[in-house]
Amino acid sequence: MIDRKANESIRDFFKNDKRALLVTGARQVGKTFAIRKIGKECFDHVVEINFIEQPDAIAVFSEPKDAKGILLRLSAFTHKQLIPGKTLIFFDEVQECKEIVTAIKFLVDEGSYRYVMSGSLLGVELKDIRSVPVGYMGEIEMYPLDLQEFATTVGISSDVQTHLRECFEQHKPVDSFIHERMMELVRLYLIVGGMPAAVQRYLDTNNLRRVLGEQRDIIRTYKRDITKYDPKKKLLIEEIYDLIPSELNAKNKRFILKELNEKARFSRYESGFLWLKDAGVALPTYNVEEPRLPLLLSKQRNLFKLFLNDVGLLAAMYGGDIQLRLLEKDSNINFGAVFENFVAQELYAHGFAQNHDLFYFNSKKQGELDFVVEQNGEVLPIEVKSGKDYERHRALSNVMANEEYAIPHAIVFCQDNVQVNDNVTYLPIYMLMFMQHEQTEDVIYKFQPV
């Protein structure tokens, strides 16, 4: 049984919020399953309409006059009695029904029933749905299973996780036996990833070839989306998507346009990058001119790395015997690309992406920092080291020594145990699961009139 952190968020929303709920995220991350599961727990009746499987349902919302008229049509279409106060109406694949944006306001105002919406490619096909006024809709974004969800799913006990969290918070070494088992878990996660179908296939069979088959099916689904939703640019977008693994494996991991076309200009390809970002299948990480707050102000939109939304899909796209080589810690394989993709994926899932963007820092003079994030009102540099020389980090040392930046501390994620050296904390990479972006506190300011 795969339990998701988003389940609790959805459950809490249903119990405490009367607005409609929009559950977003890339295709195949488990949105529909979570909504069905929690919907059945919280409501006596759940009515589901899928606009892809039931295209006739779109006509229900054509020329909507008012909520009464829409509900009358819904009742006729579903052949089900809608019971006020006890019915959840679930609209799935809402990207196929643009009229839902207008209709949901009427329905929420009417107030007899509760509503939840979901779909894929919402950032591409239905951008307007996020413009629904705050009083009408809340939003929860889902990602592939993060490492902690995966760990729980494959049987890492709460006692072990408590020990790990204590070590993370107190900066003390993890029990050596547990550390080795957790590093084994990380390597497994790099192969299986967090797509629920791939995780379930692993749980059912423990067969990594079967897992690979699921992952390739997901990749084919993503490519069909590209063809279906942007046929004019499908070749360009698919070419960018296919290049992500090789670009990450390059020395600087930055996406180089000349790999697409020797005379390529960013302006021509930008829409392709944005399509992949908006569809949730790629995670851009932009260079910043300086590691200073706020990072968003120094973002350079034409200098970026492009990660996949799931590290397991990255391993699948590399092909060959990478699964076995990862498990055996083959020294000839470059772990750097998959480690960084894993870190990017965790940072996105844990709320560190501002405006859906992550950042890194690179300068010819000082070198490159793998990631820079904002945490507790400070810049936090993050380095990712897959090898044994993780204490060698020229760029990080340069930046930390720069008094103009005044960065108080940094983190290096590696394969070794916890240690602290001055203002740099070395953490085993699995401790990423305990890093959470701080929640913004309320700022209360009462104006005193003259």
ChimeraX attribute file (.defattr): number of C-alpha atoms within 10 A of each C-alpha:
attribute: neighborCount
match mode: 1-to-1
recipient: residues
	/A:1	7
	/A:2	15
	/A:3	13
	/A:4	21
	/A:5	13
	/A:6	19
	/A:7	18
	/A:8	13
	/A:9	13
	/A:10	21
	/A:11	17
	/A:12	13
	/A:13	17
	/A:14	21
	/A:15	10
	/A:16	8
	/A:17	12
	/A:18	18
	/A:19	23
	/A:20	25
	/A:21	21
	/A:22	21
	/A:23	23
	/A:24	21
	/A:25	23
	/A:26	24
	/A:27	23
	/A:28	18
	/A:29	21
	/A:30	20
	/A:31	25
	/A:32	18
	/A:33	13
	/A:34	21
	/A:35	21
	/A:36	14
	/A:37	12
	/A:38	17
	/A:39	23
	/A:40	13
	/A:41	12
	/A:42	17
	/A:43	15
	/A:44	12
	/A:45	18
	/A:46	18
	/A:47	18
	/A:48	15
	/A:49	20
	/A:50	20
	/A:51	18
	/A:52	16
	/A:53	10
	/A:54	9
	/A:55	12
	/A:56	11
	/A:57	19
	/A:58	18
	/A:59	13
	/A:60	21
	/A:61	21
	/A:62	14
	/A:63	12
	/A:64	17
	/A:65	11
	/A:66	13
	/A:67	19
	/A:68	13
	/A:69	13
	/A:70	20
	/A:71	18
	/A:72	12
	/A:73	17
	/A:74	20
	/A:75	14
	/A:76	12
	/A:77	14
	/A:78	13
	/A:79	9
	/A:80	11
	/A:81	12
	/A:82	20
	/A:83	12
	/A:84	11
	/A:85	13
	/A:86	14
	/A:87	21
	/A:88	25
	/A:89	19
	/A:90	23
	/A:91	21
	/A:92	24
	/A:93	19
	/A:94	26
	/A:95	22
	/A:96	19
	/A:97	22
	/A:98	17
	/A:99	18
	/A:100	22
	/A:101	18
	/A:102	15
	/A:103	19
	/A:104	23
	/A:105	19
	/A:106	18
	/A:107	22
	/A:108	19
	/A:109	13
	/A:110	13
	/A:111	14
	/A:112	17
	/A:113	18
	/A:114	22
	/A:115	23
	/A:116	23
	/A:117	26
	/A:118	23
	/A:119	25
	/A:120	25
	/A:121	26
	/A:122	24
	/A:123	22
	/A:124	18
	/A:125	20
	/A:126	19
	/A:127	14
	/A:128	13
	/A:129	20
	/A:130	15
	/A:131	10
	/A:132	14
	/A:133	10
	/A:134	10
	/A:135	12
	/A:136	16
	/A:137	22
	/A:138	18
	/A:139	18
	/A:140	15
	/A:141	14
	/A:142	20
	/A:143	25
	/A:144	27
	/A:145	27
	/A:146	24
	/A:147	23
	/A:148	19
	/A:149	17
	/A:150	25
	/A:151	20
	/A:152	15
	/A:153	18
	/A:154	15
	/A:155	8
	/A:156	16
	/A:157	11
	/A:158	11
	/A:159	9
	/A:160	13
	/A:161	16
	/A:162	11
	/A:163	13
	/A:164	23
	/A:165	17
	/A:166	14
	/A:167	18
	/A:168	20
	/A:169	11
	/A:170	10
	/A:171	16
	/A:172	15
	/A:173	18
	/A:174	21
	/A:175	13
	/A:176	10
	/A:177	8
	/A:178	13
	/A:179	19
	/A:180	15
	/A:181	11
	/A:182	22
	/A:183	16
	/A:184	15
	/A:185	19
	/A:186	23
	/A:187	21
	/A:188	18
	/A:189	20
	/A:190	25
	/A:191	26
	/A:192	30
	/A:193	28
	/A:194	25
	/A:195	25
	/A:196	20
	/A:197	18
	/A:198	26
	/A:199	24
	/A:200	18
	/A:201	20
	/A:202	19
	/A:203	15
	/A:204	11
	/A:205	11
	/A:206	12
	/A:207	11
	/A:208	17
	/A:209	13
	/A:210	14
	/A:211	25
	/A:212	23
	/A:213	14
	/A:214	23
	/A:215	26
	/A:216	15
	/A:217	14
	/A:218	18
	/A:219	18
	/A:220	12
	/A:221	14
	/A:222	20
	/A:223	17
	/A:224	15
	/A:225	17
	/A:226	24
	/A:227	16
	/A:228	11
	/A:229	14
	/A:230	16
	/A:231	13
	/A:232	11
	/A:233	15
	/A:234	18
	/A:235	15
	/A:236	17
	/A:237	23
	/A:238	17
	/A:239	13
	/A:240	21
	/A:241	22
	/A:242	12
	/A:243	16
	/A:244	20
	/A:245	23
	/A:246	15
	/A:247	20
	/A:248	22
	/A:249	16
	/A:250	14
	/A:251	9
	/A:252	13
	/A:253	20
	/A:254	19
	/A:255	22
	/A:256	19
	/A:257	15
	/A:258	10
	/A:259	14
	/A:260	15
	/A:261	9
	/A:262	9
	/A:263	9
	/A:264	13
	/A:265	13
	/A:266	15
	/A:267	9
	/A:268	9
	/A:269	16
	/A:270	13
	/A:271	14
	/A:272	23
	/A:273	19
	/A:274	17
	/A:275	21
	/A:276	25
	/A:277	23
	/A:278	21
	/A:279	22
	/A:280	22
	/A:281	20
	/A:282	22
	/A:283	27
	/A:284	25
	/A:285	26
	/A:286	24
	/A:287	29
	/A:288	23
	/A:289	15
	/A:290	18
	/A:291	26
	/A:292	20
	/A:293	14
	/A:294	14
	/A:295	21
	/A:296	16
	/A:297	11
	/A:298	16
	/A:299	21
	/A:300	14
	/A:301	13
	/A:302	15
	/A:303	17
	/A:304	22
	/A:305	24
	/A:306	25
	/A:307	30
	/A:308	24
	/A:309	29
	/A:310	29
	/A:311	27
	/A:312	28
	/A:313	25
	/A:314	26
	/A:315	23
	/A:316	24
	/A:317	19
	/A:318	14
	/A:319	11
	/A:320	10
	/A:321	10
	/A:322	16
	/A:323	21
	/A:324	13
	/A:325	14
	/A:326	21
	/A:327	15
	/A:328	11
	/A:329	12
	/A:330	12
	/A:331	10
	/A:332	7
	/A:333	11
	/A:334	14
	/A:335	18
	/A:336	18
	/A:337	24
	/A:338	25
	/A:339	21
	/A:340	22
	/A:341	24
	/A:342	28
	/A:343	24
	/A:344	27
	/A:345	25
	/A:346	25
	/A:347	21
	/A:348	19
	/A:349	20
	/A:350	18
	/A:351	15
	/A:352	22
	/A:353	20
	/A:354	13
	/A:355	7
	/A:356	14
	/A:357	15
	/A:358	27
	/A:359	28
	/A:360	25
	/A:361	24
	/A:362	19
	/A:363	13
	/A:364	7
	/A:365	8
	/A:366	15
	/A:367	16
	/A:368	20
	/A:369	23
	/A:370	25
	/A:371	23
	/A:372	25
	/A:373	23
	/A:374	21
	/A:375	15
	/A:376	10
	/A:377	10
	/A:378	16
	/A:379	21
	/A:380	19
	/A:381	26
	/A:382	21
	/A:383	23
	/A:384	24
	/A:385	24
	/A:386	18
	/A:387	14
	/A:388	10
	/A:389	9
	/A:390	16
	/A:391	14
	/A:392	10
	/A:393	16
	/A:394	13
	/A:395	20
	/A:396	22
	/A:397	16
	/A:398	13
	/A:399	22
	/A:400	19
	/A:401	12
	/A:402	12
	/A:403	8
	/A:404	9
	/A:405	14
	/A:406	14
	/A:407	18
	/A:408	12
	/A:409	15
	/A:410	20
	/A:411	17
	/A:412	23
	/A:413	24
	/A:414	23
	/A:415	22
	/A:416	20
	/A:417	19
	/A:418	22
	/A:419	14
	/A:420	14
	/A:421	8
	/A:422	8
	/A:423	12
	/A:424	19
	/A:425	16
	/A:426	24
	/A:427	25
	/A:428	21
	/A:429	23
	/A:430	22
	/A:431	19
	/A:432	19
	/A:433	21
	/A:434	16
	/A:435	16
	/A:436	14
	/A:437	17
	/A:438	13
	/A:439	9
	/A:440	7
	/A:441	6
	/A:442	6
	/A:443	6
	/A:444	6
	/A:445	6
	/A:446	6
	/A:447	6
	/A:448	5
	/A:449	4
	/A:450	3
